[in-house]
Amino acid sequence: MTDNALWPFEVEQHITAMSKYYAGKIGSRFYITLRDEGKIMAVKCPRCGKVYMPPRETCGPCFYNMKVDDMVEVGPEGVVETFTQVHYNEPVIPREAPFVYAVIKLDGADTGITHYLGDVDYENISIGMKVTPVLENERQGNILDIKHFKPV
Ligand SMILES: [Zn+2]
């Protein structure tokens, strides 16, 4: 047996799988409100008061099952909690590198959302920087209805 026998056998292939994803009641309200009204909706746990952005159905600390009626508007402004610059392209990421990802905690929320930062040079970004969303004019009902966040 030679060393070549230890190399993995690889087959290059391309798989296309069509699918639809149901965002759930809370996720659907989030995307519809963003698309139709340009507002960012979080969900507030009525039991412990934690405000989730992005919204979710189950509260982590108290396991309360939140409803659409528990949703509250947050932001639109927020602060940068952390950030990084991406230097490579990935087929699933619809933005050309280099670009900046940031975790942004919107005003009124207790958790942060990951999104793009734009209209700013990387050297000028800092943790705690106040930012505001830039919305698409023709919104489709997905997270890219927020083009990016930019400094206030
Ligand atoms: Zn809770």
Backbone and ligand atoms as CSV (ligand in chain L), in Angstrom:
chain,resi,resn,atom,element,x,y,z
A,1,MET,N,N,0.847,-1.199,0.000
A,1,MET,CA,C,0.000,0.000,0.000
A,1,MET,C,C,0.883,1.249,0.000
A,2,THR,N,N,0.576,2.181,-0.885
A,2,THR,CA,C,1.364,3.411,-0.951
A,2,THR,C,C,0.689,4.508,-0.137
A,3,ASP,N,N,1.379,5.626,0.028
A,3,ASP,CA,C,0.785,6.773,0.734
A,3,ASP,C,C,-0.448,7.299,0.013
A,4,ASN,N,N,-0.496,7.130,-1.322
A,4,ASN,CA,C,-1.660,7.622,-2.080
A,4,ASN,C,C,-2.959,6.982,-1.609
A,5,ALA,N,N,-2.914,5.791,-1.071
A,5,ALA,CA,C,-4.128,5.116,-0.614
A,5,ALA,C,C,-4.755,5.837,0.580
A,6,LEU,N,N,-4.018,6.720,1.246
A,6,LEU,CA,C,-4.534,7.431,2.415
A,6,LEU,C,C,-5.247,8.728,2.044
A,7,TRP,N,N,-5.123,9.155,0.776
A,7,TRP,CA,C,-5.776,10.400,0.368
A,7,TRP,C,C,-7.263,10.170,0.188
A,8,PRO,N,N,-8.116,11.109,0.585
A,8,PRO,CA,C,-9.560,10.916,0.401
A,8,PRO,C,C,-9.932,10.971,-1.074
A,9,PHE,N,N,-10.907,10.185,-1.450
A,9,PHE,CA,C,-11.444,10.200,-2.802
A,9,PHE,C,C,-12.543,11.253,-2.843
A,10,GLU,N,N,-12.405,12.253,-3.705
A,10,GLU,CA,C,-13.356,13.361,-3.760
A,10,GLU,C,C,-14.085,13.385,-5.092
A,11,VAL,N,N,-15.367,13.699,-5.037
A,11,VAL,CA,C,-16.188,13.866,-6.231
A,11,VAL,C,C,-16.778,15.265,-6.176
A,12,GLU,N,N,-16.494,16.078,-7.181
A,12,GLU,CA,C,-17.061,17.417,-7.225
A,12,GLU,C,C,-18.454,17.346,-7.812
A,13,GLN,N,N,-19.427,17.948,-7.119
A,13,GLN,CA,C,-20.801,17.930,-7.608
A,13,GLN,C,C,-21.512,19.206,-7.197
A,14,HIS,N,N,-22.617,19.464,-7.879
A,14,HIS,CA,C,-23.431,20.639,-7.603
A,14,HIS,C,C,-24.855,20.174,-7.374
A,15,ILE,N,N,-25.416,20.511,-6.219
A,15,ILE,CA,C,-26.773,20.077,-5.879
A,15,ILE,C,C,-27.668,21.304,-5.778
A,16,THR,N,N,-28.809,21.273,-6.464
A,16,THR,CA,C,-29.804,22.330,-6.353
A,16,THR,C,C,-31.017,21.761,-5.636
A,17,ALA,N,N,-31.428,22.417,-4.572
A,17,ALA,CA,C,-32.596,21.954,-3.825
A,17,ALA,C,C,-33.541,23.130,-3.630
A,18,MET,N,N,-34.696,23.079,-4.263
A,18,MET,CA,C,-35.686,24.135,-4.091
A,18,MET,C,C,-36.433,23.894,-2.786
A,19,SER,N,N,-36.643,24.970,-2.030
A,19,SER,CA,C,-37.364,24.806,-0.774
A,19,SER,C,C,-38.025,26.114,-0.390
A,20,LYS,N,N,-38.976,26.025,0.503
A,20,LYS,CA,C,-39.599,27.194,1.099
A,20,LYS,C,C,-39.448,27.060,2.606
A,21,TYR,N,N,-39.177,28.176,3.246
A,21,TYR,CA,C,-38.955,28.167,4.676
A,21,TYR,C,C,-40.061,28.968,5.349
A,22,TYR,N,N,-40.743,28.369,6.297
A,22,TYR,CA,C,-41.773,29.081,7.049
A,22,TYR,C,C,-41.107,29.735,8.254
A,23,ALA,N,N,-41.222,31.041,8.331
A,23,ALA,CA,C,-40.540,31.787,9.380
A,23,ALA,C,C,-41.275,31.731,10.711
A,24,GLY,N,N,-42.434,31.090,10.755
A,24,GLY,CA,C,-43.216,31.051,11.990
A,24,GLY,C,C,-44.069,32.313,12.102
A,25,LYS,N,N,-44.986,32.328,13.077
A,25,LYS,CA,C,-45.879,33.474,13.223
A,25,LYS,C,C,-45.113,34.740,13.578
A,26,ILE,N,N,-44.204,34.630,14.529
A,26,ILE,CA,C,-43.454,35.807,14.969
A,26,ILE,C,C,-42.482,36.254,13.882
A,27,GLY,N,N,-41.789,35.304,13.268
A,27,GLY,CA,C,-40.873,35.655,12.183
A,27,GLY,C,C,-41.610,36.260,10.999
A,28,SER,N,N,-42.802,35.726,10.694
A,28,SER,CA,C,-43.589,36.271,9.586
A,28,SER,C,C,-43.996,37.710,9.875
A,29,ARG,N,N,-44.460,37.988,11.092
A,29,ARG,CA,C,-44.832,39.363,11.442
A,29,ARG,C,C,-43.612,40.300,11.343
A,30,PHE,N,N,-42.455,39.801,11.775
A,30,PHE,CA,C,-41.223,40.592,11.683
A,30,PHE,C,C,-40.954,40.996,10.230
A,31,TYR,N,N,-40.961,40.020,9.305
A,31,TYR,CA,C,-40.629,40.321,7.908
A,31,TYR,C,C,-41.706,41.153,7.229
A,32,ILE,N,N,-42.981,40.874,7.507
A,32,ILE,CA,C,-44.074,41.616,6.874
A,32,ILE,C,C,-44.062,43.070,7.340
A,33,THR,N,N,-43.836,43.291,8.643
A,33,THR,CA,C,-43.801,44.663,9.161
A,33,THR,C,C,-42.596,45.418,8.613
A,34,LEU,N,N,-41.470,44.739,8.505
A,34,LEU,CA,C,-40.285,45.367,7.919
A,34,LEU,C,C,-40.556,45.737,6.458
A,35,ARG,N,N,-41.133,44.819,5.722
A,35,ARG,CA,C,-41.401,45.062,4.300
A,35,ARG,C,C,-42.436,46.177,4.092
A,36,ASP,N,N,-43.561,46.103,4.810
A,36,ASP,CA,C,-44.694,46.989,4.528
A,36,ASP,C,C,-44.617,48.329,5.245
A,37,GLU,N,N,-43.987,48.361,6.431
A,37,GLU,CA,C,-43.968,49.588,7.218
A,37,GLU,C,C,-42.564,50.119,7.490
A,38,GLY,N,N,-41.541,49.324,7.168
A,38,GLY,CA,C,-40.179,49.751,7.415
A,38,GLY,C,C,-39.841,49.819,8.898
A,39,LYS,N,N,-40.592,49.096,9.720
A,39,LYS,CA,C,-40.351,49.080,11.166
A,39,LYS,C,C,-39.694,47.761,11.574
A,40,ILE,N,N,-38.913,47.812,12.639
A,40,ILE,CA,C,-38.213,46.629,13.131
A,40,ILE,C,C,-38.894,46.171,14.418
A,41,MET,N,N,-39.447,44.960,14.373
A,41,MET,CA,C,-40.205,44.423,15.499
A,41,MET,C,C,-39.394,43.362,16.248
A,42,ALA,N,N,-39.367,43.498,17.562
A,42,ALA,CA,C,-38.774,42.498,18.444
A,42,ALA,C,C,-39.921,41.818,19.181
A,43,VAL,N,N,-39.597,40.914,20.085
A,43,VAL,CA,C,-40.627,40.305,20.920
A,43,VAL,C,C,-40.183,40.423,22.376
A,44,LYS,N,N,-41.147,40.832,23.234
A,44,LYS,CA,C,-40.853,41.031,24.654
A,44,LYS,C,C,-41.558,39.950,25.457
A,45,CYS,N,N,-40.790,39.221,26.247
A,45,CYS,CA,C,-41.358,38.175,27.084
A,45,CYS,C,C,-42.228,38.814,28.171
A,46,PRO,N,N,-43.535,38.484,28.204
A,46,PRO,CA,C,-44.401,39.089,29.210
A,46,PRO,C,C,-44.128,38.562,30.616
A,47,ARG,N,N,-43.406,37.460,30.732
A,47,ARG,CA,C,-43.116,36.897,32.047
A,47,ARG,C,C,-41.870,37.537,32.672
A,48,CYS,N,N,-40.760,37.616,31.921
A,48,CYS,CA,C,-39.514,38.119,32.526
A,48,CYS,C,C,-39.068,39.460,31.940
A,49,GLY,N,N,-39.698,39.906,30.851
A,49,GLY,CA,C,-39.409,41.228,30.317
A,49,GLY,C,C,-38.258,41.302,29.332
A,50,LYS,N,N,-37.603,40.167,29.043
A,50,LYS,CA,C,-36.481,40.201,28.101
A,50,LYS,C,C,-36.997,40.490,26.690
A,51,VAL,N,N,-36.290,41.399,25.970
A,51,VAL,CA,C,-36.690,41.807,24.619
A,51,VAL,C,C,-35.711,41.204,23.610
A,52,TYR,N,N,-36.248,40.353,22.731
A,52,TYR,CA,C,-35.418,39.632,21.764
A,52,TYR,C,C,-35.448,40.274,20.397
A,53,MET,N,N,-34.268,40.564,19.887
A,53,MET,CA,C,-34.089,41.041,18.516
A,53,MET,C,C,-32.871,40.333,17.955
A,54,PRO,N,N,-32.988,39.430,16.978
A,54,PRO,CA,C,-34.205,39.082,16.262
A,54,PRO,C,C,-35.217,38.384,17.158
A,55,PRO,N,N,-36.512,38.528,16.806
A,55,PRO,CA,C,-37.550,37.925,17.630
A,55,PRO,C,C,-37.526,36.401,17.547
A,56,ARG,N,N,-37.998,35.773,18.593
A,56,ARG,CA,C,-38.054,34.315,18.671
A,56,ARG,C,C,-39.310,33.918,19.421
A,57,GLU,N,N,-39.636,32.646,19.398
A,57,GLU,CA,C,-40.897,32.226,20.014
A,57,GLU,C,C,-40.746,31.798,21.464
A,58,THR,N,N,-39.593,31.245,21.835
A,58,THR,CA,C,-39.421,30.743,23.185
A,58,THR,C,C,-38.399,31.580,23.937
A,59,CYS,N,N,-38.771,32.030,25.142
A,59,CYS,CA,C,-37.847,32.804,25.967
A,59,CYS,C,C,-36.804,31.861,26.560
A,60,GLY,N,N,-35.535,32.191,26.395
A,60,GLY,CA,C,-34.466,31.340,26.891
A,60,GLY,C,C,-34.467,31.175,28.398
A,61,PRO,N,N,-34.491,32.259,29.175
A,61,PRO,CA,C,-34.412,32.118,30.640
A,61,PRO,C,C,-35.649,31.489,31.282
A,62,CYS,N,N,-36.855,31.792,30.777
A,62,CYS,CA,C,-38.054,31.325,31.500
A,62,CYS,C,C,-38.935,30.393,30.668
A,63,PHE,N,N,-38.544,30.096,29.423
A,63,PHE,CA,C,-39.246,29.140,28.546
A,63,PHE,C,C,-40.669,29.559,28.200
A,64,TYR,N,N,-41.024,30.811,28.408
A,64,TYR,CA,C,-42.363,31.275,28.057
A,64,TYR,C,C,-42.536,31.200,26.548
A,65,ASN,N,N,-43.696,30.772,26.084
A,65,ASN,CA,C,-44.002,30.684,24.654
A,65,ASN,C,C,-44.645,31.997,24.214
A,66,MET,N,N,-43.864,32.850,23.583
A,66,MET,CA,C,-44.324,34.193,23.229
A,66,MET,C,C,-45.220,34.170,21.993
A,67,LYS,N,N,-46.080,35.194,21.906
A,67,LYS,CA,C,-47.067,35.295,20.836
A,67,LYS,C,C,-46.824,36.554,20.004
A,68,VAL,N,N,-47.513,36.644,18.878
A,68,VAL,CA,C,-47.404,37.821,18.008
A,68,VAL,C,C,-47.787,39.080,18.791
A,69,ASP,N,N,-48.773,38.972,19.685
A,69,ASP,CA,C,-49.202,40.131,20.480
A,69,ASP,C,C,-48.116,40.626,21.441
A,70,ASP,N,N,-47.075,39.833,21.651
A,70,ASP,CA,C,-45.971,40.242,22.533
A,70,ASP,C,C,-44.900,41.031,21.773
A,71,MET,N,N,-45.131,41.275,20.494
A,71,MET,CA,C,-44.116,41.973,19.697
A,71,MET,C,C,-44.161,43.473,19.954
A,72,VAL,N,N,-42.972,44.077,19.969
A,72,VAL,CA,C,-42.819,45.513,20.225
A,72,VAL,C,C,-41.847,46.088,19.199
A,73,GLU,N,N,-42.053,47.337,18.840
A,73,GLU,CA,C,-41.124,47.990,17.914
A,73,GLU,C,C,-39.858,48.372,18.671
A,74,VAL,N,N,-38.716,48.161,18.047
A,74,VAL,CA,C,-37.425,48.570,18.621
A,74,VAL,C,C,-36.688,49.435,17.606
A,75,GLY,N,N,-35.602,50.073,18.099
A,75,GLY,CA,C,-34.790,50.910,17.220
A,75,GLY,C,C,-35.549,52.144,16.763
A,76,PRO,N,N,-35.323,52.612,15.556
A,76,PRO,CA,C,-34.476,51.981,14.550
A,76,PRO,C,C,-32.972,52.106,14.846
A,77,GLU,N,N,-32.613,53.025,15.737
A,77,GLU,CA,C,-31.188,53.170,16.025
A,77,GLU,C,C,-30.737,52.122,17.034
A,78,GLY,N,N,-29.422,51.910,17.068
A,78,GLY,CA,C,-28.842,50.966,18.008
A,78,GLY,C,C,-27.360,51.225,18.139
A,79,VAL,N,N,-26.658,50.333,18.853
A,79,VAL,CA,C,-25.221,50.490,19.033
A,79,VAL,C,C,-24.498,49.222,18.577
A,80,VAL,N,N,-23.274,49.414,18.091
A,80,VAL,CA,C,-22.424,48.303,17.673
A,80,VAL,C,C,-21.883,47.626,18.926
A,81,GLU,N,N,-22.148,46.315,19.050
A,81,GLU,CA,C,-21.628,45.554,20.188
A,81,GLU,C,C,-20.298,44.903,19.851
A,82,THR,N,N,-20.151,44.427,18.610
A,82,THR,CA,C,-18.892,43.886,18.132
A,82,THR,C,C,-18.940,43.899,16.609
A,83,PHE,N,N,-17.791,43.755,15.959
A,83,PHE,CA,C,-17.769,43.815,14.493
A,83,PHE,C,C,-16.527,43.121,13.963
A,84,THR,N,N,-16.577,42.770,12.677
A,84,THR,CA,C,-15.425,42.173,12.015
A,84,THR,C,C,-15.506,42.463,10.527
A,85,GLN,N,N,-14.364,42.415,9.878
A,85,GLN,CA,C,-14.330,42.609,8.432
A,85,GLN,C,C,-14.137,41.259,7.754
A,86,VAL,N,N,-14.946,40.985,6.736
A,86,VAL,CA,C,-14.869,39.732,5.991
A,86,VAL,C,C,-14.093,39.991,4.706
A,87,HIS,N,N,-13.088,39.145,4.435
A,87,HIS,CA,C,-12.191,39.355,3.298
A,87,HIS,C,C,-12.328,38.310,2.204
A,88,TYR,N,N,-13.317,37.423,2.296
A,88,TYR,CA,C,-13.469,36.377,1.285
A,88,TYR,C,C,-14.932,36.279,0.883
A,89,ASN,N,N,-15.175,35.772,-0.308
A,89,ASN,CA,C,-16.540,35.604,-0.811
A,89,ASN,C,C,-17.028,34.184,-0.535
A,90,GLU,N,N,-18.296,34.076,-0.241
A,90,GLU,CA,C,-18.961,32.780,-0.051
A,90,GLU,C,C,-20.202,32.784,-0.942
A,91,PRO,N,N,-20.520,31.656,-1.575
A,91,PRO,CA,C,-21.678,31.633,-2.480
A,91,PRO,C,C,-23.000,31.950,-1.778
A,92,VAL,N,N,-23.110,31.679,-0.485
A,92,VAL,CA,C,-24.383,31.915,0.216
A,92,VAL,C,C,-24.487,33.338,0.757
A,93,ILE,N,N,-23.433,34.123,0.652
A,93,ILE,CA,C,-23.458,35.486,1.173
A,93,ILE,C,C,-23.587,36.445,-0.006
A,94,PRO,N,N,-24.694,37.204,-0.043
A,94,PRO,CA,C,-24.970,38.013,-1.234
A,94,PRO,C,C,-24.217,39.333,-1.289
A,95,ARG,N,N,-23.114,39.439,-0.630
A,95,ARG,CA,C,-22.353,40.678,-0.667
A,95,ARG,C,C,-20.904,40.356,-1.015
A,96,GLU,N,N,-20.333,41.221,-1.827
A,96,GLU,CA,C,-18.959,41.036,-2.288
A,96,GLU,C,C,-17.995,41.504,-1.195
A,97,ALA,N,N,-17.012,40.691,-0.868
A,97,ALA,CA,C,-15.991,41.070,0.104
A,97,ALA,C,C,-15.087,42.137,-0.509
A,98,PRO,N,N,-14.474,42.985,0.286
A,98,PRO,CA,C,-14.589,43.026,1.743
A,98,PRO,C,C,-15.849,43.767,2.203
A,99,PHE,N,N,-16.401,43.305,3.321
A,99,PHE,CA,C,-17.524,43.996,3.947
A,99,PHE,C,C,-17.424,43.794,5.450
A,100,VAL,N,N,-18.239,44.524,6.181
A,100,VAL,CA,C,-18.173,44.470,7.640
A,100,VAL,C,C,-19.472,43.904,8.193
A,101,TYR,N,N,-19.334,42.897,9.046
A,101,TYR,CA,C,-20.439,42.370,9.843
A,101,TYR,C,C,-20.369,43.004,11.222
A,102,ALA,N,N,-21.529,43.284,11.802
A,102,ALA,CA,C,-21.556,43.784,13.172
A,102,ALA,C,C,-22.725,43.160,13.913
A,103,VAL,N,N,-22.581,43.018,15.195
A,103,VAL,CA,C,-23.715,42.695,16.057
A,103,VAL,C,C,-24.201,44.031,16.603
A,104,ILE,N,N,-25.479,44.321,16.344
A,104,ILE,CA,C,-26.062,45.620,16.680
A,104,ILE,C,C,-27.201,45.402,17.664
A,105,LYS,N,N,-27.117,46.079,18.789
A,105,LYS,CA,C,-28.212,46.017,19.767
A,105,LYS,C,C,-29.070,47.252,19.565
A,106,LEU,N,N,-30.289,47.016,19.043
A,106,LEU,CA,C,-31.195,48.125,18.757
A,106,LEU,C,C,-31.751,48.699,20.054
A,107,ASP,N,N,-32.056,49.977,20.038
A,107,ASP,CA,C,-32.621,50.647,21.211
A,107,ASP,C,C,-33.895,49.930,21.635
A,108,GLY,N,N,-33.961,49.530,22.882
A,108,GLY,CA,C,-35.122,48.839,23.424
A,108,GLY,C,C,-34.989,47.333,23.434
A,109,ALA,N,N,-33.944,46.797,22.807
A,109,ALA,CA,C,-33.743,45.344,22.763
A,109,ALA,C,C,-32.662,44.925,23.759
A,110,ASP,N,N,-32.735,43.660,24.191
A,110,ASP,CA,C,-31.719,43.118,25.098
A,110,ASP,C,C,-30.715,42.234,24.389
A,111,THR,N,N,-31.004,41.871,23.127
A,111,THR,CA,C,-30.096,41.018,22.371
A,111,THR,C,C,-29.768,41.702,21.042
A,112,GLY,N,N,-28.702,41.254,20.411
A,112,GLY,CA,C,-28.235,41.909,19.192
A,112,GLY,C,C,-28.532,41.110,17.941
A,113,ILE,N,N,-28.587,41.830,16.819
A,113,ILE,CA,C,-28.782,41.222,15.508
A,113,ILE,C,C,-27.495,41.406,14.709
A,114,THR,N,N,-27.144,40.376,13.956
A,114,THR,CA,C,-25.972,40.467,13.086
A,114,THR,C,C,-26.411,41.012,11.731
A,115,HIS,N,N,-25.711,42.039,11.272
A,115,HIS,CA,C,-26.028,42.610,9.957
A,115,HIS,C,C,-24.795,43.340,9.422
A,116,TYR,N,N,-24.928,43.862,8.207
A,116,TYR,CA,C,-23.838,44.593,7.578
A,116,TYR,C,C,-23.730,46.002,8.150
A,117,LEU,N,N,-22.497,46.504,8.201
A,117,LEU,CA,C,-22.253,47.925,8.455
A,117,LEU,C,C,-21.775,48.526,7.149
A,118,GLY,N,N,-22.266,49.711,6.818
A,118,GLY,CA,C,-21.871,50.362,5.581
A,118,GLY,C,C,-21.736,51.857,5.763
A,119,ASP,N,N,-21.346,52.527,4.685
A,119,ASP,CA,C,-21.180,53.982,4.689
A,119,ASP,C,C,-20.195,54.433,5.755
A,120,VAL,N,N,-19.195,53.603,6.043
A,120,VAL,CA,C,-18.183,53.946,7.049
A,120,VAL,C,C,-16.909,53.162,6.738
A,121,ASP,N,N,-15.763,53.794,6.958
A,121,ASP,CA,C,-14.490,53.095,6.804
A,121,ASP,C,C,-14.236,52.227,8.032
A,122,TYR,N,N,-13.645,51.066,7.789
A,122,TYR,CA,C,-13.424,50.107,8.868
A,122,TYR,C,C,-12.665,50.741,10.042
A,123,GLU,N,N,-11.692,51.593,9.724
A,123,GLU,CA,C,-10.869,52.211,10.781
A,123,GLU,C,C,-11.702,53.113,11.685
A,124,ASN,N,N,-12.850,53.549,11.211
A,124,ASN,CA,C,-13.663,54.486,11.991
A,124,ASN,C,C,-14.792,53.805,12.772
A,125,ILE,N,N,-14.851,52.475,12.719
A,125,ILE,CA,C,-15.894,51.748,13.455
A,125,ILE,C,C,-15.395,51.491,14.876
A,126,SER,N,N,-16.290,51.612,15.849
A,126,SER,CA,C,-15.919,51.317,17.226
A,126,SER,C,C,-17.096,50.688,17.956
A,127,ILE,N,N,-16.775,49.904,18.953
A,127,ILE,CA,C,-17.811,49.312,19.799
A,127,ILE,C,C,-18.507,50.443,20.553
A,128,GLY,N,N,-19.825,50.406,20.558
A,128,GLY,CA,C,-20.604,51.468,21.186
A,128,GLY,C,C,-21.038,52.548,20.214
A,129,MET,N,N,-20.548,52.468,18.967
A,129,MET,CA,C,-20.911,53.460,17.957
A,129,MET,C,C,-22.415,53.399,17.672
A,130,LYS,N,N,-23.048,54.548,17.618
A,130,LYS,CA,C,-24.486,54.625,17.333
A,130,LYS,C,C,-24.712,54.470,15.834
A,131,VAL,N,N,-25.656,53.583,15.459
A,131,VAL,CA,C,-25.942,53.319,14.044
A,131,VAL,C,C,-27.445,53.335,13.798
A,132,THR,N,N,-27.793,53.477,12.528
A,132,THR,CA,C,-29.198,53.480,12.113
A,132,THR,C,C,-29.331,52.656,10.842
A,133,PRO,N,N,-30.467,51.994,10.637
A,133,PRO,CA,C,-30.601,51.153,9.438
A,133,PRO,C,C,-30.818,51.968,8.173
A,134,VAL,N,N,-30.316,51.441,7.066
A,134,VAL,CA,C,-30.609,51.974,5.727
A,134,VAL,C,C,-31.498,50.938,5.058
A,135,LEU,N,N,-32.748,51.311,4.782
A,135,LEU,CA,C,-33.710,50.364,4.219
A,135,LEU,C,C,-33.733,50.437,2.698
A,136,GLU,N,N,-34.036,49.290,2.084
A,136,GLU,CA,C,-34.264,49.256,0.640
A,136,GLU,C,C,-35.561,50.003,0.327
A,137,ASN,N,N,-35.621,50.637,-0.820
A,137,ASN,CA,C,-36.853,51.300,-1.240
A,137,ASN,C,C,-37.910,50.284,-1.673
A,138,GLU,N,N,-37.478,49.251,-2.395
A,138,GLU,CA,C,-38.384,48.185,-2.858
A,138,GLU,C,C,-38.129,46.963,-1.983
A,139,ARG,N,N,-38.856,46.832,-0.888
A,139,ARG,CA,C,-38.570,45.761,0.072
A,139,ARG,C,C,-39.286,44.473,-0.328
A,140,GLN,N,N,-38.607,43.337,-0.073
A,140,GLN,CA,C,-39.070,42.020,-0.521
A,140,GLN,C,C,-39.600,41.138,0.614
A,141,GLY,N,N,-39.410,41.552,1.858
A,141,GLY,CA,C,-39.823,40.698,2.969
A,141,GLY,C,C,-38.737,39.735,3.383
A,142,ASN,N,N,-37.502,40.189,3.373
A,142,ASN,CA,C,-36.401,39.383,3.922
A,142,ASN,C,C,-35.425,40.320,4.636
A,143,ILE,N,N,-34.411,39.735,5.261
A,143,ILE,CA,C,-33.535,40.527,6.134
A,143,ILE,C,C,-32.732,41.560,5.344
A,144,LEU,N,N,-32.604,41.343,4.025
A,144,LEU,CA,C,-31.881,42.315,3.211
A,144,LEU,C,C,-32.740,43.518,2.840
A,145,ASP,N,N,-33.990,43.571,3.367
A,145,ASP,CA,C,-34.755,44.816,3.291
A,145,ASP,C,C,-34.031,45.901,4.088
A,146,ILE,N,N,-33.222,45.473,5.052
A,146,ILE,CA,C,-32.259,46.379,5.686
A,146,ILE,C,C,-30.973,46.212,4.877
A,147,LYS,N,N,-30.590,47.246,4.088
A,147,LYS,CA,C,-29.379,47.140,3.271
A,147,LYS,C,C,-28.160,46.967,4.163
A,148,HIS,N,N,-28.088,47.831,5.163
A,148,HIS,CA,C,-27.008,47.796,6.143
A,148,HIS,C,C,-27.332,48.813,7.223
A,149,PHE,N,N,-26.506,48.877,8.224
A,149,PHE,CA,C,-26.584,49.933,9.222
A,149,PHE,C,C,-25.432,50.894,8.964
A,150,LYS,N,N,-25.677,52.170,9.251
A,150,LYS,CA,C,-24.636,53.182,9.044
A,150,LYS,C,C,-24.555,54.054,10.301
A,151,PRO,N,N,-23.438,54.730,10.483
A,151,PRO,CA,C,-23.305,55.594,11.657
A,151,PRO,C,C,-24.371,56.700,11.653
A,152,VAL,N,N,-24.831,57.066,12.840
A,152,VAL,CA,C,-25.807,58.149,12.992
A,152,VAL,C,C,-25.088,59.465,12.796
L,1,ZN,ZN,ZN,-38.990,35.215,29.745
